[in-house]
Amino acid sequence: MGAVGERPGRGPRAYVAFLRGLNMGGRRVIAMADLRAAFASLGIGSARTILASGNVVFESPHGNAAPLARDIQRGLKSSAGLDVEVILRPLSRIREIVAEDPFAAIKLTSETRLCVTFLRDASVQARTFTAESPEGDMRSWGLSAGEVASVFILSPKRGTPDLMRNNEKKFGRAITTRSWSTIVKIARS
């Protein structure tokens, strides 16, 4: 049997695996060397991690992200005991998002937080989604059928978990959110 997602006759394609809830709040803790080893056990030897929050860049000849994500999710549960949602994007898509710079018009302060939420499944709702809190301290909008941009002002009343809960209410639990600075680091990898 070949590597996870292997398809003969296709050249490798760079992907980013976003693992939901990894190394957050003391749950689903794994060292990045162990995560790379888990990917290697799946036949993905090119895996490299970006930060310690479940971002893995790798190459695969597989051209269809959905079955590849399912294979990785099952493999990580089997090989490393990690029961996590795996959301894949081509690295080229991450670079497109950074080039588009959806936050260019946002006035930044030390309390401003910029995030991108990735949906496992494409959603028509995501493409046309816009939402703003009544207080005006949180705003989200669709970038595509699979990504949502959000900006919020950090305060004693509002934090990243609030943003993630709001997006989860709208799109379900098969999503994961990353800070803009993490997205930029991934795009530059």
GUNULUM-732968 format. One record per residue (C-alpha): residue number from 1; residue in three letters; x, z, y. Coordinates in steps of 0.2 Angstrom, whole numbers, plus 5000, padded with zeros to 4 digits. Example, Ala and Ser with C-alpha at 12.3 -4.5 7.8 and 13.67 -1.06 7.14 Angstrom:
REM GUNULUM-732968
<r><num>1</num><residu>Ala</residu><x>5062</x><z>5039</z><y>4978</y></r>
<r><num>2</num><residu>Ser</residu><x>5068</x><z>5036</z><y>4995</y></r>
END
This chain:
REM GUNULUM-732968
<r><num>1</num><residu>Met</residu><x>5000</x><z>5000</z><y>5000</y></r>
<r><num>2</num><residu>Gly</residu><x>5006</x><z>4996</z><y>5017</y></r>
<r><num>3</num><residu>Ala</residu><x>5007</x><z>5006</z><y>5033</y></r>
<r><num>4</num><residu>Val</residu><x>4991</x><z>5012</z><y>5041</y></r>
<r><num>5</num><residu>Gly</residu><x>4981</x><z>4997</z><y>5049</y></r>
<r><num>6</num><residu>Glu</residu><x>4994</x><z>4985</z><y>5043</y></r>
<r><num>7</num><residu>Arg</residu><x>4989</x><z>4967</z><y>5042</y></r>
<r><num>8</num><residu>Pro</residu><x>5001</x><z>4954</z><y>5036</y></r>
<r><num>9</num><residu>Gly</residu><x>5005</x><z>4939</z><y>5047</y></r>
<r><num>10</num><residu>Arg</residu><x>5002</x><z>4948</z><y>5064</y></r>
<r><num>11</num><residu>Gly</residu><x>5015</x><z>4954</z><y>5076</y></r>
<r><num>12</num><residu>Pro</residu><x>5016</x><z>4972</z><y>5082</y></r>
<r><num>13</num><residu>Arg</residu><x>5005</x><z>4978</z><y>5096</y></r>
<r><num>14</num><residu>Ala</residu><x>5008</x><z>4993</z><y>5107</y></r>
<r><num>15</num><residu>Tyr</residu><x>4995</x><z>5006</z><y>5106</y></r>
<r><num>16</num><residu>Val</residu><x>4992</x><z>5023</z><y>5114</y></r>
<r><num>17</num><residu>Ala</residu><x>4983</x><z>5036</z><y>5103</y></r>
<r><num>18</num><residu>Phe</residu><x>4975</x><z>5050</z><y>5113</y></r>
<r><num>19</num><residu>Leu</residu><x>4971</x><z>5065</z><y>5102</y></r>
<r><num>20</num><residu>Arg</residu><x>4957</x><z>5076</z><y>5109</y></r>
<r><num>21</num><residu>Gly</residu><x>4960</x><z>5094</z><y>5111</y></r>
<r><num>22</num><residu>Leu</residu><x>4978</x><z>5095</z><y>5104</y></r>
<r><num>23</num><residu>Asn</residu><x>4989</x><z>5110</z><y>5110</y></r>
<r><num>24</num><residu>Met</residu><x>4975</x><z>5116</z><y>5122</y></r>
<r><num>25</num><residu>Gly</residu><x>4971</x><z>5134</z><y>5123</y></r>
<r><num>26</num><residu>Gly</residu><x>4981</x><z>5139</z><y>5108</y></r>
<r><num>27</num><residu>Arg</residu><x>4970</x><z>5128</z><y>5096</y></r>
<r><num>28</num><residu>Arg</residu><x>4976</x><z>5113</z><y>5086</y></r>
<r><num>29</num><residu>Val</residu><x>4994</x><z>5117</z><y>5090</y></r>
<r><num>30</num><residu>Ile</residu><x>5007</x><z>5106</z><y>5083</y></r>
<r><num>31</num><residu>Ala</residu><x>5025</x><z>5102</z><y>5089</y></r>
<r><num>32</num><residu>Met</residu><x>5028</x><z>5085</z><y>5095</y></r>
<r><num>33</num><residu>Ala</residu><x>5042</x><z>5082</z><y>5082</y></r>
<r><num>34</num><residu>Asp</residu><x>5029</x><z>5087</z><y>5068</y></r>
<r><num>35</num><residu>Leu</residu><x>5016</x><z>5075</z><y>5076</y></r>
<r><num>36</num><residu>Arg</residu><x>5029</x><z>5061</z><y>5076</y></r>
<r><num>37</num><residu>Ala</residu><x>5033</x><z>5065</z><y>5057</y></r>
<r><num>38</num><residu>Ala</residu><x>5014</x><z>5065</z><y>5054</y></r>
<r><num>39</num><residu>Phe</residu><x>5013</x><z>5047</z><y>5061</y></r>
<r><num>40</num><residu>Ala</residu><x>5028</x><z>5042</z><y>5051</y></r>
<r><num>41</num><residu>Ser</residu><x>5020</x><z>5048</z><y>5035</y></r>
<r><num>42</num><residu>Leu</residu><x>5006</x><z>5036</z><y>5039</y></r>
<r><num>43</num><residu>Gly</residu><x>5018</x><z>5022</z><y>5040</y></r>
<r><num>44</num><residu>Ile</residu><x>5020</x><z>5022</z><y>5059</y></r>
<r><num>45</num><residu>Gly</residu><x>5038</x><z>5024</z><y>5061</y></r>
<r><num>46</num><residu>Ser</residu><x>5039</x><z>5019</z><y>5079</y></r>
<r><num>47</num><residu>Ala</residu><x>5028</x><z>5033</z><y>5086</y></r>
<r><num>48</num><residu>Arg</residu><x>5034</x><z>5042</z><y>5102</y></r>
<r><num>49</num><residu>Thr</residu><x>5025</x><z>5057</z><y>5110</y></r>
<r><num>50</num><residu>Ile</residu><x>5022</x><z>5058</z><y>5129</y></r>
<r><num>51</num><residu>Leu</residu><x>5021</x><z>5076</z><y>5135</y></r>
<r><num>52</num><residu>Ala</residu><x>5013</x><z>5089</z><y>5122</y></r>
<r><num>53</num><residu>Ser</residu><x>4995</x><z>5085</z><y>5125</y></r>
<r><num>54</num><residu>Gly</residu><x>4992</x><z>5073</z><y>5111</y></r>
<r><num>55</num><residu>Asn</residu><x>4998</x><z>5056</z><y>5118</y></r>
<r><num>56</num><residu>Val</residu><x>5007</x><z>5045</z><y>5105</y></r>
<r><num>57</num><residu>Val</residu><x>5013</x><z>5028</z><y>5109</y></r>
<r><num>58</num><residu>Phe</residu><x>5016</x><z>5017</z><y>5094</y></r>
<r><num>59</num><residu>Glu</residu><x>5016</x><z>4999</z><y>5087</y></r>
<r><num>60</num><residu>Ser</residu><x>5005</x><z>4992</z><y>5074</y></r>
<r><num>61</num><residu>Pro</residu><x>5002</x><z>4974</z><y>5068</y></r>
<r><num>62</num><residu>His</residu><x>4983</x><z>4979</z><y>5067</y></r>
<r><num>63</num><residu>Gly</residu><x>4973</x><z>4970</z><y>5080</y></r>
<r><num>64</num><residu>Asn</residu><x>4957</x><z>4980</z><y>5079</y></r>
<r><num>65</num><residu>Ala</residu><x>4958</x><z>4998</z><y>5087</y></r>
<r><num>66</num><residu>Ala</residu><x>4942</x><z>5005</z><y>5079</y></r>
<r><num>67</num><residu>Pro</residu><x>4947</x><z>5005</z><y>5061</y></r>
<r><num>68</num><residu>Leu</residu><x>4965</x><z>5009</z><y>5065</y></r>
<r><num>69</num><residu>Ala</residu><x>4959</x><z>5025</z><y>5075</y></r>
<r><num>70</num><residu>Arg</residu><x>4948</x><z>5030</z><y>5060</y></r>
<r><num>71</num><residu>Asp</residu><x>4963</x><z>5027</z><y>5048</y></r>
<r><num>72</num><residu>Ile</residu><x>4975</x><z>5038</z><y>5059</y></r>
<r><num>73</num><residu>Gln</residu><x>4961</x><z>5051</z><y>5061</y></r>
<r><num>74</num><residu>Arg</residu><x>4959</x><z>5053</z><y>5042</y></r>
<r><num>75</num><residu>Gly</residu><x>4978</x><z>5052</z><y>5039</y></r>
<r><num>76</num><residu>Leu</residu><x>4982</x><z>5066</z><y>5052</y></r>
<r><num>77</num><residu>Lys</residu><x>4969</x><z>5077</z><y>5044</y></r>
<r><num>78</num><residu>Ser</residu><x>4976</x><z>5074</z><y>5027</y></r>
<r><num>79</num><residu>Ser</residu><x>4995</x><z>5075</z><y>5031</y></r>
<r><num>80</num><residu>Ala</residu><x>4995</x><z>5088</z><y>5045</y></r>
<r><num>81</num><residu>Gly</residu><x>4978</x><z>5097</z><y>5044</y></r>
<r><num>82</num><residu>Leu</residu><x>4974</x><z>5090</z><y>5061</y></r>
<r><num>83</num><residu>Asp</residu><x>4955</x><z>5088</z><y>5063</y></r>
<r><num>84</num><residu>Val</residu><x>4955</x><z>5079</z><y>5080</y></r>
<r><num>85</num><residu>Glu</residu><x>4946</x><z>5064</z><y>5088</y></r>
<r><num>86</num><residu>Val</residu><x>4958</x><z>5049</z><y>5089</y></r>
<r><num>87</num><residu>Ile</residu><x>4955</x><z>5037</z><y>5103</y></r>
<r><num>88</num><residu>Leu</residu><x>4966</x><z>5021</z><y>5104</y></r>
<r><num>89</num><residu>Arg</residu><x>4969</x><z>5010</z><y>5118</y></r>
<r><num>90</num><residu>Pro</residu><x>4982</x><z>4995</z><y>5119</y></r>
<r><num>91</num><residu>Leu</residu><x>4996</x><z>5001</z><y>5130</y></r>
<r><num>92</num><residu>Ser</residu><x>4993</x><z>4985</z><y>5140</y></r>
<r><num>93</num><residu>Arg</residu><x>4976</x><z>4992</z><y>5145</y></r>
<r><num>94</num><residu>Ile</residu><x>4984</x><z>5008</z><y>5151</y></r>
<r><num>95</num><residu>Arg</residu><x>4996</x><z>4998</z><y>5162</y></r>
<r><num>96</num><residu>Glu</residu><x>4981</x><z>4988</z><y>5169</y></r>
<r><num>97</num><residu>Ile</residu><x>4972</x><z>5004</z><y>5174</y></r>
<r><num>98</num><residu>Val</residu><x>4988</x><z>5010</z><y>5183</y></r>
<r><num>99</num><residu>Ala</residu><x>4990</x><z>4993</z><y>5191</y></r>
<r><num>100</num><residu>Glu</residu><x>4972</x><z>4993</z><y>5197</y></r>
<r><num>101</num><residu>Asp</residu><x>4975</x><z>5011</z><y>5204</y></r>
<r><num>102</num><residu>Pro</residu><x>4957</x><z>5017</z><y>5205</y></r>
<r><num>103</num><residu>Phe</residu><x>4962</x><z>5032</z><y>5215</y></r>
<r><num>104</num><residu>Ala</residu><x>4971</x><z>5022</z><y>5229</y></r>
<r><num>105</num><residu>Ala</residu><x>4957</x><z>5026</z><y>5242</y></r>
<r><num>106</num><residu>Ile</residu><x>4957</x><z>5045</z><y>5238</y></r>
<r><num>107</num><residu>Lys</residu><x>4964</x><z>5057</z><y>5251</y></r>
<r><num>108</num><residu>Leu</residu><x>4975</x><z>5069</z><y>5241</y></r>
<r><num>109</num><residu>Thr</residu><x>4978</x><z>5087</z><y>5244</y></r>
<r><num>110</num><residu>Ser</residu><x>4986</x><z>5100</z><y>5233</y></r>
<r><num>111</num><residu>Glu</residu><x>4969</x><z>5104</z><y>5226</y></r>
<r><num>112</num><residu>Thr</residu><x>4964</x><z>5086</z><y>5222</y></r>
<r><num>113</num><residu>Arg</residu><x>4964</x><z>5082</z><y>5203</y></r>
<r><num>114</num><residu>Leu</residu><x>4963</x><z>5064</z><y>5197</y></r>
<r><num>115</num><residu>Cys</residu><x>4958</x><z>5061</z><y>5179</y></r>
<r><num>116</num><residu>Val</residu><x>4953</x><z>5046</z><y>5167</y></r>
<r><num>117</num><residu>Thr</residu><x>4941</x><z>5049</z><y>5153</y></r>
<r><num>118</num><residu>Phe</residu><x>4943</x><z>5038</z><y>5138</y></r>
<r><num>119</num><residu>Leu</residu><x>4927</x><z>5035</z><y>5127</y></r>
<r><num>120</num><residu>Arg</residu><x>4929</x><z>5031</z><y>5108</y></r>
<r><num>121</num><residu>Asp</residu><x>4915</x><z>5018</z><y>5109</y></r>
<r><num>122</num><residu>Ala</residu><x>4912</x><z>5006</z><y>5123</y></r>
<r><num>123</num><residu>Ser</residu><x>4897</x><z>5010</z><y>5133</y></r>
<r><num>124</num><residu>Val</residu><x>4887</x><z>4999</z><y>5145</y></r>
<r><num>125</num><residu>Gln</residu><x>4883</x><z>5016</z><y>5154</y></r>
<r><num>126</num><residu>Ala</residu><x>4901</x><z>5019</z><y>5157</y></r>
<r><num>127</num><residu>Arg</residu><x>4904</x><z>5002</z><y>5166</y></r>
<r><num>128</num><residu>Thr</residu><x>4890</x><z>5006</z><y>5178</y></r>
<r><num>129</num><residu>Phe</residu><x>4892</x><z>5025</z><y>5179</y></r>
<r><num>130</num><residu>Thr</residu><x>4893</x><z>5034</z><y>5195</y></r>
<r><num>131</num><residu>Ala</residu><x>4890</x><z>5053</z><y>5199</y></r>
<r><num>132</num><residu>Glu</residu><x>4894</x><z>5065</z><y>5212</y></r>
<r><num>133</num><residu>Ser</residu><x>4891</x><z>5084</z><y>5213</y></r>
<r><num>134</num><residu>Pro</residu><x>4879</x><z>5090</z><y>5226</y></r>
<r><num>135</num><residu>Glu</residu><x>4893</x><z>5099</z><y>5234</y></r>
<r><num>136</num><residu>Gly</residu><x>4903</x><z>5083</z><y>5235</y></r>
<r><num>137</num><residu>Asp</residu><x>4918</x><z>5091</z><y>5226</y></r>
<r><num>138</num><residu>Met</residu><x>4917</x><z>5080</z><y>5210</y></r>
<r><num>139</num><residu>Arg</residu><x>4915</x><z>5062</z><y>5209</y></r>
<r><num>140</num><residu>Ser</residu><x>4916</x><z>5050</z><y>5194</y></r>
<r><num>141</num><residu>Trp</residu><x>4914</x><z>5031</z><y>5192</y></r>
<r><num>142</num><residu>Gly</residu><x>4916</x><z>5019</z><y>5178</y></r>
<r><num>143</num><residu>Leu</residu><x>4932</x><z>5008</z><y>5177</y></r>
<r><num>144</num><residu>Ser</residu><x>4926</x><z>4999</z><y>5161</y></r>
<r><num>145</num><residu>Ala</residu><x>4914</x><z>5001</z><y>5146</y></r>
<r><num>146</num><residu>Gly</residu><x>4927</x><z>5013</z><y>5139</y></r>
<r><num>147</num><residu>Glu</residu><x>4935</x><z>5022</z><y>5154</y></r>
<r><num>148</num><residu>Val</residu><x>4928</x><z>5033</z><y>5168</y></r>
<r><num>149</num><residu>Ala</residu><x>4938</x><z>5039</z><y>5183</y></r>
<r><num>150</num><residu>Ser</residu><x>4935</x><z>5056</z><y>5191</y></r>
<r><num>151</num><residu>Val</residu><x>4941</x><z>5065</z><y>5206</y></r>
<r><num>152</num><residu>Phe</residu><x>4938</x><z>5083</z><y>5209</y></r>
<r><num>153</num><residu>Ile</residu><x>4943</x><z>5097</z><y>5221</y></r>
<r><num>154</num><residu>Leu</residu><x>4950</x><z>5112</z><y>5212</y></r>
<r><num>155</num><residu>Ser</residu><x>4942</x><z>5128</z><y>5218</y></r>
<r><num>156</num><residu>Pro</residu><x>4937</x><z>5145</z><y>5211</y></r>
<r><num>157</num><residu>Lys</residu><x>4920</x><z>5137</z><y>5207</y></r>
<r><num>158</num><residu>Arg</residu><x>4927</x><z>5121</z><y>5199</y></r>
<r><num>159</num><residu>Gly</residu><x>4940</x><z>5116</z><y>5187</y></r>
<r><num>160</num><residu>Thr</residu><x>4945</x><z>5103</z><y>5174</y></r>
<r><num>161</num><residu>Pro</residu><x>4934</x><z>5111</z><y>5161</y></r>
<r><num>162</num><residu>Asp</residu><x>4919</x><z>5108</z><y>5172</y></r>
<r><num>163</num><residu>Leu</residu><x>4923</x><z>5089</z><y>5174</y></r>
<r><num>164</num><residu>Met</residu><x>4925</x><z>5088</z><y>5155</y></r>
<r><num>165</num><residu>Arg</residu><x>4909</x><z>5096</z><y>5152</y></r>
<r><num>166</num><residu>Asn</residu><x>4900</x><z>5084</z><y>5164</y></r>
<r><num>167</num><residu>Asn</residu><x>4907</x><z>5069</z><y>5156</y></r>
<r><num>168</num><residu>Glu</residu><x>4903</x><z>5076</z><y>5138</y></r>
<r><num>169</num><residu>Lys</residu><x>4885</x><z>5078</z><y>5143</y></r>
<r><num>170</num><residu>Lys</residu><x>4884</x><z>5060</z><y>5148</y></r>
<r><num>171</num><residu>Phe</residu><x>4895</x><z>5052</z><y>5135</y></r>
<r><num>172</num><residu>Gly</residu><x>4895</x><z>5064</z><y>5120</y></r>
<r><num>173</num><residu>Arg</residu><x>4910</x><z>5073</z><y>5112</y></r>
<r><num>174</num><residu>Ala</residu><x>4919</x><z>5057</z><y>5106</y></r>
<r><num>175</num><residu>Ile</residu><x>4929</x><z>5056</z><y>5123</y></r>
<r><num>176</num><residu>Thr</residu><x>4946</x><z>5063</z><y>5129</y></r>
<r><num>177</num><residu>Thr</residu><x>4952</x><z>5066</z><y>5147</y></r>
<r><num>178</num><residu>Arg</residu><x>4970</x><z>5064</z><y>5154</y></r>
<r><num>179</num><residu>Ser</residu><x>4977</x><z>5068</z><y>5171</y></r>
<r><num>180</num><residu>Trp</residu><x>4982</x><z>5053</z><y>5182</y></r>
<r><num>181</num><residu>Ser</residu><x>5000</x><z>5059</z><y>5181</y></r>
<r><num>182</num><residu>Thr</residu><x>4999</x><z>5058</z><y>5162</y></r>
<r><num>183</num><residu>Ile</residu><x>4992</x><z>5041</z><y>5162</y></r>
<r><num>184</num><residu>Val</residu><x>5006</x><z>5035</z><y>5174</y></r>
<r><num>185</num><residu>Lys</residu><x>5019</x><z>5042</z><y>5163</y></r>
<r><num>186</num><residu>Ile</residu><x>5012</x><z>5033</z><y>5148</y></r>
<r><num>187</num><residu>Ala</residu><x>5011</x><z>5017</z><y>5157</y></r>
<r><num>188</num><residu>Arg</residu><x>5029</x><z>5018</z><y>5161</y></r>
<r><num>189</num><residu>Ser</residu><x>5034</x><z>5022</z><y>5143</y></r>
END
